[in-house]
Amino acid sequence: MGVVSTFGVGRETYWDHVSRGVSGTRAITEFDASSYPCRVAAPVPPITFAKAQLLEGERGNGDDHADPKRYSRAALFGVLAAREAWHDAGLSVGEPNAGVIIGTGGGGIDVGERQYQDFFTTGGRHVSPYAIAMGICGMVSSEISISLGLHGISHVMSTGCTSSTDAIGYAAMLLRHGDFDVLLSGGTDGCVLPGMIFGFSRMRAVSTHYNDAPATASRPFDRGRDGFVLGEGAWMVALERADRARARGAHIYATIDGYASTCDAYHRVQMDPEGEQIVRCMTQAVDRSGRAREEIGYINYHGTSTQLNDVIESQCTRKVFGAAAGRVPGSSTKSMIGHPQGASGAAGVVATALALSRGFLPPTINLTDQDPRCDLDFLANEGRAARPAAALCNCLGFGSKNSALVLGAV
């Protein structure tokens, strides 16, 4: 596994902060947001760009391929995380019968913002000849394929907030079908940008009440929540058939046991309050995993810190697990890293796989006044030692999409 997050580069850095319940939300300094209703976010810190030496040894043609300026933020984050994951898995550059399938919500949206601004203010005198190539979503997987020398599938899933959950689910299905030996999967987004912050502010989707206390702004399931915090980053995993991984002595964090996806077909940005298709998605993921409900000992919630979504997700969990729902501990990683859009599902998967591997469940922070309508065990403000047999990772998104994965302990 490999990670680029608001805490910096590296899965160990990510796990250290998430397991201890550290907030990565801060006041926006990347651009002038002083006139915006929302002035907090969880961006990847600038120090990450100094890590671009990890791009050395690229297989791409041309002297500029290792230049970070030739990447969108999503692509750069994705390549750095992918290289860490590939190294962690003990795999080689140019690995045969290997490919890439990742999720992103916005791809190179930062390139579009910059280039359009230049076009409309200077007439395009400084528009890069790479503007189109860097800005399209499909280039994100291509950059990873080039970086790792992988000649198999190189696809991008872009299903909104569920993008990376879907990418991992599809990659697992392809591996089970026997088409590939190993696939690099996960998600990346680089979306802490003026247009995104302002657009979500206009939508009234992001937090605006905690600008003077940024670390407390993301507060899933808390009575004082007022919207999500925009985050960004990349979370990548090397997926491999279990028999092959064991045969070569690879370290296995967890198994992908079940995947499901449904659509409410209800609204562009709102969940169906009845949650019927969310319940069906969670149920199908568990059923397809072959696990009994009692084996699910942890839930990584979507938990965005928005008024309606947190209540609906809680109620849906009650419907899936019945009377036992209150006894299943769970948490929202977004309380610490914000909502990294299309990469959010993979962020939860990495946190969950590490939790299963290391016997510790991360907390939901800022949960000081729990909403009585969200009456479940959300590991409020403190993690817990536990070794569940399996875990459920929830992901819900704009456009009425719902996706879920079941991970198994090894």
TILO-357228 format. One record per residue (C-alpha): z, y, x. Coordinates in steps of 0.1 Angstrom, whole numbers, plus 5000, padded with zeros to 4 digits. Layout:
REM residues N
ZYX ...
END
This chain:
REM residues 410
500050005000 499350365011 500650694997 499951065000 502351254977 504351574972 506751434998 504051395025 502051105039 503250745038 504650485014 508050485032 508350855028 507450814991 509950534985 512750715004 512551014981 511850834949 514650574954 517150854961 516051064931 514651364950 512551614932 509151714947 508652004923 508652354938 507452704932 503652744936 502752914969 499252774974 497853064953 499153364933 500553224901 502953514895 501153604863 500953254850 503353114823 503852804845 504652884882 505852534894 504052224905 504451924928 501551964953 500851774984 502251985013 499952145038 501451925066 499351645051 496151805064 497551785099 497451405094 493651425094 493751255128 493950935108 490251005100 489350935137 487250625141 485250685109 482150475105 480250755088 477050905103 477151255117 479751445138 481251615107 482551305090 486051335104 486251705095 488851745067 486852045054 484051815044 486351645018 487551734984 491351724982 491151404961 488851234986 490951335016 494151215000 492450894989 491050815024 494450875041 496250655016 493450395017 493650365055 497450325053 497050055027 494349865046 496449875078 499549765059 497549465045 496449365080 492749405070 489949515093 487449795091 484249635079 486149355061 483449125046 483149065008 485449365001 485049674980 486649984964 487450054927 489750354922 490650604895 490550984895 490751234867 489151534883 487551404916 486451704936 487451964910 488852184937 485452214953 483952324920 486652594916 486052734950 482252714950 481852864915 484153144925 481953214955 478853194935 480053444908 481653684932 479253694962 476053554947 476553224965 476153345001 478953105012 478252804989 478452495010 475452265012 477951985007 479252144974 477551884951 478351584973 482051684977 482551784941 481451474921 483951204911 481850924925 482051054960 485750974962 485250594963 482250644986 484350835012 486850545011 484050285015 482550475044 485950515060 486750145058 483250025063 483249825030 479849725017 480949574983 481449754950 482350124953 483150244918 485250514902 487150484869 487650824852 489550764820 491851054822 495550994829 494950614827 492250614854 494150444882 495950194859 492450094846 491050074881 493749834892 493349634861 489649604865 489949524902 492349244894 489949104868 487049104894 489248924919 490148654894 486548614886 485948534923 483348804930 485348954959 487948844984 489849174985 489549514968 491049854976 492250004944 494550284931 494150644923 493850994937 493751354923 493951694940 494551914910 497252174917 494652454913 494652794896 492252684869 494252364861 497552534860 496252814838 494352574815 497352354810 499452664804 497052774776 497352424762 501152464762 501352124779 503252224811 506752344817 507352714816 511152744811 512152634846 510152864869 513452984885 514752624890 511652424899 513452104909 514752064874 511452134856 510351774851 512951614828 511551314809 513551204778 515951494782 516651724752 515752034773 512251914784 509452164777 506252014792 505051824823 504851944858 501451914874 501451694905 498851544928 498351284955 496950934962 498450594958 496350294970 496849924970 495049634987 494549364961 493749014971 493848664956 497248524961 496048204978 494048395004 496848645011 499348365016 497048165038 496648455063 500348555061 500048885044 503049065031 502949054993 504849314974 504149194939 501549024917 499349174890 500048934861 498649114831 496549414820 495649564787 494049884774 493650024739 492550354722 494350524693 490950694684 493150964671 492951304690 491751464722 495151544735 497851414711 499151064707 499150894673 502750944661 502750594647 502050444681 500350134668 497850104696 500450184723 502449894709 499449674709 498649764745 502149694758 502249364738 498849244751 499749324787 502949114784 501248834765 498348814789 500748794818 502148474805 505648614808 508348594781 509648934769 513048834785 511448834819 510549204818 513549354836 512149704844 509749944827 508050224846 507450464818 504650714814 507450964807 505651294810 508551524800 506651644769 508351674735 506251434714 505051184740 508551084753 509751014717 506650814708 506850604740 510550534734 509950424698 507050204708 509250034734 511649964706 508949804686 507749584715 511149454727 513149474695 516849464697 516649384734 514949714742 518149904750 519049634776 515749684797 516249944823 513350184830 512550514846 509850784848 508550844884 507151174871 510651324870 510251344908 506551374915 505251544885 502151424867 499351354892 496851314864 494451024870 496550894899 499750874878 499350504869 498950404905 501950614915 504050414890 502550084902 503450154938 506950254929 507349944907 506049704934 508449854959 511249824934 510549454928 510149394965 513249574976 515549494947 516249854937 515150044905 514550414910 516150664886 514850924861 516251254874 517151574855 518351354826 521551544818 521351564780 519451264767 517451314736 519051084709 515550994698 514950844732 517850604731 517050364759 518350294794 516350534816 518450494847 519650854843 519951034877 520950724896 519050414907 520350064904 520249744925 518449474905 515949194910 513949154878 511348874876 508749114862 508049474853 505849664828 504049974839 503050204811 500250474812 499150694783 496450964784 494351234768 491651104745 494050854729 493850604758 496650364765 496850114795 499549884808 500049644837 502649374842 503749314878 505549004889 508148974917 507348744946 
END
